[in-house]
């Protein structure tokens, strides 16, 4: 009986919050000649809480200079979100691609640096501006971690096996 209680305690103690963070944002002040000013949109990702690291990007709604970004074009590193053209941590200034970069701080709900973007067809030009963002966390409930389920199964098997050995 102790094994079952121990397994149950481990199971309940090893759950994680699963949720979705939605970020609505706008950025402006990109300067004269900027192809898009202001820009804005939404990003959603899976995370344990609003200020927990991004686990998976789920959707993007962002159009800059007529280019609508898709999930396959973006990535993340911590709370830096950007295009995958040159890397997540940089913006491509060549004429070869659309690219952007934003570094968010989930605790202050602000950008930690300017929002940057480059536009396909315009060489050696990166525009940067400042912006506002709004984060919303929707809790999806608790989800047991896979290791916890294994421990519960082992404890139950041990308890059943022990009972069979003790019975005459």
C-alpha positions as CSV (number, residue, x, y, z in Angstrom):
1,X,0.0,0.0,0.0
2,X,2.9,2.3,0.7
3,X,4.2,1.8,-2.9
4,X,0.8,3.0,-4.3
5,X,0.8,6.1,-2.1
6,X,4.4,6.9,-3.0
7,X,3.7,6.5,-6.7
8,X,0.6,8.7,-6.4
9,X,2.6,11.4,-4.6
10,X,5.3,11.3,-7.3
11,X,2.7,11.4,-10.0
12,X,0.9,14.4,-8.6
13,X,4.2,16.3,-7.8
14,X,5.5,15.8,-11.3
15,X,2.9,17.6,-13.4
16,X,3.6,20.6,-15.6
17,X,1.4,23.4,-16.7
18,X,0.8,23.5,-20.4
19,X,-0.5,26.6,-21.9
20,X,-0.5,28.9,-24.9
21,X,1.0,32.5,-24.9
22,X,-0.5,34.9,-27.4
23,X,1.5,38.1,-28.1
24,X,-0.2,41.0,-29.9
25,X,2.3,43.7,-30.9
26,X,2.9,46.8,-32.9
27,X,6.1,48.6,-33.8
28,X,6.7,51.9,-35.5
29,X,9.2,54.7,-36.0
30,X,11.2,52.8,-38.6
31,X,12.1,56.1,-40.3
32,X,11.8,57.7,-43.7
33,X,11.6,55.3,-46.6
34,X,10.7,52.3,-44.5
35,X,8.5,50.0,-46.6
36,X,6.2,49.3,-43.7
37,X,5.6,51.6,-40.8
38,X,3.9,50.7,-38.5
39,X,4.0,46.9,-38.4
40,X,1.9,44.6,-36.2
41,X,0.5,41.2,-35.7
42,X,0.3,38.3,-33.4
43,X,2.4,35.3,-32.4
44,X,1.4,32.3,-30.4
45,X,3.6,29.7,-28.7
46,X,3.4,26.9,-26.2
47,X,5.0,27.4,-22.8
48,X,4.6,26.4,-19.2
49,X,3.7,30.0,-18.2
50,X,3.8,33.5,-19.6
51,X,7.4,34.0,-18.5
52,X,8.6,30.4,-19.2
53,X,10.8,29.7,-22.2
54,X,9.1,29.2,-25.6
55,X,8.7,25.5,-26.2
56,X,7.1,25.6,-29.7
57,X,5.8,28.3,-32.0
58,X,2.2,27.7,-33.0
59,X,1.2,30.5,-35.3
60,X,2.2,33.9,-36.7
61,X,0.2,36.7,-38.2
62,X,2.8,39.2,-39.5
63,X,3.1,41.0,-42.8
64,X,5.9,43.3,-43.6
65,X,6.2,45.1,-47.0
66,X,3.6,42.8,-48.5
67,X,5.3,39.6,-47.3
68,X,3.2,37.4,-44.9
69,X,5.4,35.2,-42.7
70,X,4.7,31.5,-42.2
71,X,5.9,29.3,-39.3
72,X,8.4,27.6,-41.6
73,X,10.2,31.0,-42.0
74,X,10.7,31.8,-38.3
75,X,12.4,30.4,-35.3
76,X,13.3,31.3,-31.7
77,X,16.2,31.3,-29.3
78,X,15.0,32.0,-25.7
79,X,12.7,35.0,-26.2
80,X,14.3,36.2,-29.4
81,X,12.0,35.5,-32.3
82,X,13.0,36.1,-35.9
83,X,13.4,34.9,-39.4
84,X,15.6,32.0,-40.2
85,X,17.2,33.5,-43.2
86,X,20.6,34.3,-41.7
87,X,20.0,33.1,-38.2
88,X,17.4,33.7,-35.4
89,X,19.8,36.2,-33.9
90,X,20.5,38.4,-36.9
91,X,18.7,40.1,-39.8
92,X,19.7,39.6,-43.4
93,X,20.6,42.9,-45.0
94,X,21.1,41.4,-48.5
95,X,18.5,41.7,-51.2
96,X,17.8,38.0,-51.0
97,X,15.2,37.7,-48.3
98,X,12.5,39.1,-46.0
99,X,13.8,38.9,-42.4
100,X,12.9,40.3,-39.0
101,X,14.0,40.1,-35.4
102,X,12.3,40.9,-32.1
103,X,13.6,40.3,-28.5
104,X,10.8,40.3,-25.9
105,X,10.9,40.4,-22.2
106,X,7.9,38.5,-20.9
107,X,8.2,39.9,-17.3
108,X,8.0,43.5,-18.3
109,X,5.9,42.8,-21.5
110,X,8.2,45.0,-23.5
111,X,10.7,44.6,-26.3
112,X,14.3,44.3,-24.9
113,X,15.7,45.9,-28.1
114,X,14.3,47.6,-31.2
115,X,12.3,45.6,-33.7
116,X,14.4,45.0,-36.8
117,X,13.4,44.0,-40.4
118,X,14.9,43.7,-43.8
119,X,13.0,43.4,-47.1
120,X,13.7,41.3,-50.2
121,X,14.9,43.4,-53.1
122,X,16.4,46.2,-51.0
123,X,20.1,45.8,-50.4
124,X,22.1,46.8,-47.3
125,X,19.1,48.3,-45.4
126,X,17.7,47.3,-42.1
127,X,15.0,49.3,-40.5
128,X,14.4,49.4,-36.7
129,X,11.7,50.8,-34.6
130,X,10.2,50.6,-31.1
131,X,7.0,49.0,-30.1
132,X,4.4,47.7,-27.7
133,X,3.3,44.3,-27.0
134,X,0.6,42.5,-25.0
135,X,1.1,38.9,-23.7
136,X,-1.8,36.7,-22.7
137,X,-1.3,33.2,-21.1
138,X,-4.1,30.7,-21.4
139,X,-3.7,27.7,-19.1
140,X,-4.3,24.4,-20.8
141,X,-4.3,22.4,-17.5
142,X,-1.8,20.2,-15.9
143,X,-0.1,17.5,-18.0
144,X,1.8,14.7,-16.4
145,X,5.4,14.4,-17.5
146,X,6.2,11.1,-19.2
147,X,8.8,10.1,-16.6
148,X,6.1,10.3,-13.9
149,X,3.9,7.9,-15.6
150,X,6.7,5.4,-15.9
151,X,7.4,5.7,-12.2
152,X,3.8,5.1,-11.4
153,X,3.7,2.0,-13.6
154,X,6.8,0.6,-11.9
155,X,5.5,1.2,-8.4
156,X,2.2,-0.5,-9.2
157,X,3.9,-3.4,-10.8
158,X,6.2,-3.7,-7.7
159,X,3.2,-3.6,-5.4
160,X,1.3,-6.3,-7.3
161,X,4.4,-8.5,-7.6
162,X,5.1,-8.1,-3.8
163,X,1.5,-9.1,-3.0
164,X,1.8,-12.2,-5.2
165,X,5.0,-13.2,-3.4
166,X,3.6,-12.7,0.1
167,X,0.3,-14.7,-0.5
168,X,0.6,-18.4,0.2
